Amino acid sequence: MSYAMVIDLVQPFDEVVSRVKQALVANGFGIVSEIDMQKTLKDKIGVEIEPQLILGACNPRFAHRALQAEPSIGLLLPCNVVVRHTAGVTVVEAINPDILVTLTENPALGDLAIELTAALNATLDVLRGAA
């Protein structure tokens, strides 16, 4: 099992970031955090990397259900979605929700993982259609 759900898009990084944010909102997620890894690494340790943005995506209904089933699940929230540019391609990666079940060993998260996977796949499908 892969820990990521991935699509590659041949579109400019900034355009993909905008589309990812819109697609997440359209599928019930809010963006609760945003980390510009390129800027952070340049500012903190002087390292140059290609553009990479980590979006902390949260669907409050899913988060609440997860917390009810597994109080420590906050360690794995929010669902991270990464947009990065490499070799002329903009890559969009989302955490595979099945990993939440595997890591916690809590089968009560199984149905939630299925629903969360569907919502993230719907987000990625919007992006595929915009390619």
C-alpha positions as CSV (number, residue, x, y, z in Angstrom):
1,M,0.0,0.0,0.0
2,S,1.4,3.4,-1.0
3,Y,1.1,6.1,1.6
4,A,0.3,8.7,-1.1
5,M,-2.3,9.3,-3.7
6,V,-0.5,11.0,-6.6
7,I,-1.2,12.7,-9.9
8,D,1.2,14.5,-12.2
9,L,0.1,17.6,-14.1
10,V,1.9,19.4,-16.9
11,Q,0.8,22.8,-15.7
12,P,2.5,25.7,-14.0
13,F,3.0,25.3,-10.3
14,D,1.1,28.4,-9.2
15,E,-1.8,27.5,-11.4
16,V,-2.0,24.0,-9.9
17,V,-1.8,25.4,-6.4
18,S,-4.8,27.6,-7.1
19,R,-6.7,24.7,-8.6
20,V,-5.8,22.3,-5.7
21,K,-7.1,24.8,-3.2
22,Q,-10.4,25.3,-5.1
23,A,-10.8,21.5,-5.6
24,L,-10.3,20.9,-1.9
25,V,-12.9,23.5,-0.9
26,A,-15.3,22.1,-3.4
27,N,-15.0,18.7,-1.7
28,G,-15.6,19.9,1.8
29,F,-12.0,20.6,3.0
30,G,-10.6,23.8,4.4
31,I,-7.0,24.8,4.3
32,V,-5.8,25.1,7.9
33,S,-2.1,25.4,7.3
34,E,0.2,26.2,4.4
35,I,4.0,25.6,4.5
36,D,6.2,26.9,1.6
37,M,9.0,24.5,1.8
38,Q,11.1,26.3,-0.8
39,K,11.0,29.5,1.2
40,T,11.4,27.8,4.5
41,L,14.5,25.8,3.5
42,K,16.0,28.8,1.8
43,D,15.4,31.1,4.8
44,K,16.5,28.6,7.5
45,I,19.4,26.7,6.0
46,G,20.2,28.4,2.7
47,V,19.2,25.4,0.6
48,E,17.5,25.8,-2.8
49,I,14.8,23.4,-3.8
50,E,12.1,23.5,-6.5
51,P,8.7,24.9,-5.5
52,Q,6.9,22.8,-2.9
53,L,3.9,23.7,-0.8
54,I,2.4,21.6,2.0
55,L,-1.3,22.3,2.5
56,G,-3.0,21.1,5.7
57,A,-6.4,20.1,4.5
58,C,-9.2,19.5,7.0
59,N,-12.8,18.4,6.6
60,P,-14.3,19.1,10.0
61,R,-16.9,16.4,9.9
62,F,-14.3,13.7,9.1
63,A,-11.9,15.1,11.7
64,H,-14.6,15.0,14.4
65,R,-15.5,11.4,13.5
66,A,-11.9,10.4,13.6
67,L,-11.3,12.0,17.0
68,Q,-14.3,10.1,18.4
69,A,-12.9,6.8,17.1
70,E,-9.3,7.5,18.0
71,P,-8.5,10.4,20.4
72,S,-4.8,10.5,19.5
73,I,-5.6,10.9,15.7
74,G,-4.7,14.5,16.0
75,L,-1.1,13.4,15.6
76,L,-2.0,12.5,12.0
77,L,-4.2,15.5,11.2
78,P,-4.7,17.5,9.1
79,C,-4.6,15.6,5.9
80,N,-1.6,16.8,4.1
81,V,-1.7,17.6,0.4
82,V,1.6,18.5,-1.2
83,V,2.1,20.4,-4.5
84,R,5.6,20.3,-5.8
85,H,7.3,21.0,-9.1
86,T,10.0,18.7,-10.4
87,A,11.4,18.0,-13.9
88,G,8.8,20.1,-15.7
89,V,5.9,18.4,-13.9
90,T,3.7,19.6,-11.1
91,V,3.0,16.7,-8.7
92,V,0.0,16.7,-6.4
93,E,0.2,14.2,-3.5
94,A,-2.4,13.5,-0.9
95,I,-2.1,11.2,2.1
96,N,-3.7,7.8,1.6
97,P,-6.4,7.6,4.3
98,D,-5.8,3.8,4.6
99,I,-2.5,4.8,6.3
100,L,-4.5,6.2,9.2
101,V,-6.1,2.8,9.8
102,T,-2.8,1.0,9.4
103,L,-0.9,3.3,11.7
104,T,-3.5,3.4,14.5
105,E,-4.4,-0.3,14.1
106,N,-8.0,0.9,14.8
107,P,-10.5,-0.8,12.6
108,A,-13.2,1.7,13.7
109,L,-11.5,4.2,11.3
110,G,-12.1,1.9,8.3
111,D,-15.4,3.3,7.1
112,L,-14.1,6.8,7.6
113,A,-11.0,6.1,5.6
114,I,-13.2,4.9,2.7
115,E,-15.2,8.1,2.8
116,L,-12.1,10.2,3.1
117,T,-10.5,8.4,0.2
118,A,-13.5,9.1,-1.9
119,A,-13.4,12.8,-1.1
120,L,-9.7,13.1,-1.8
121,N,-10.1,11.1,-5.1
122,A,-12.9,13.5,-6.0
123,T,-10.5,16.4,-5.5
124,L,-7.8,14.7,-7.6
125,D,-10.4,13.9,-10.3
126,V,-11.3,17.6,-10.5
127,L,-7.6,18.3,-11.1
128,R,-7.3,15.6,-13.8
129,G,-10.3,17.1,-15.6
130,A,-8.6,20.5,-15.5
131,A,-5.4,19.1,-17.0
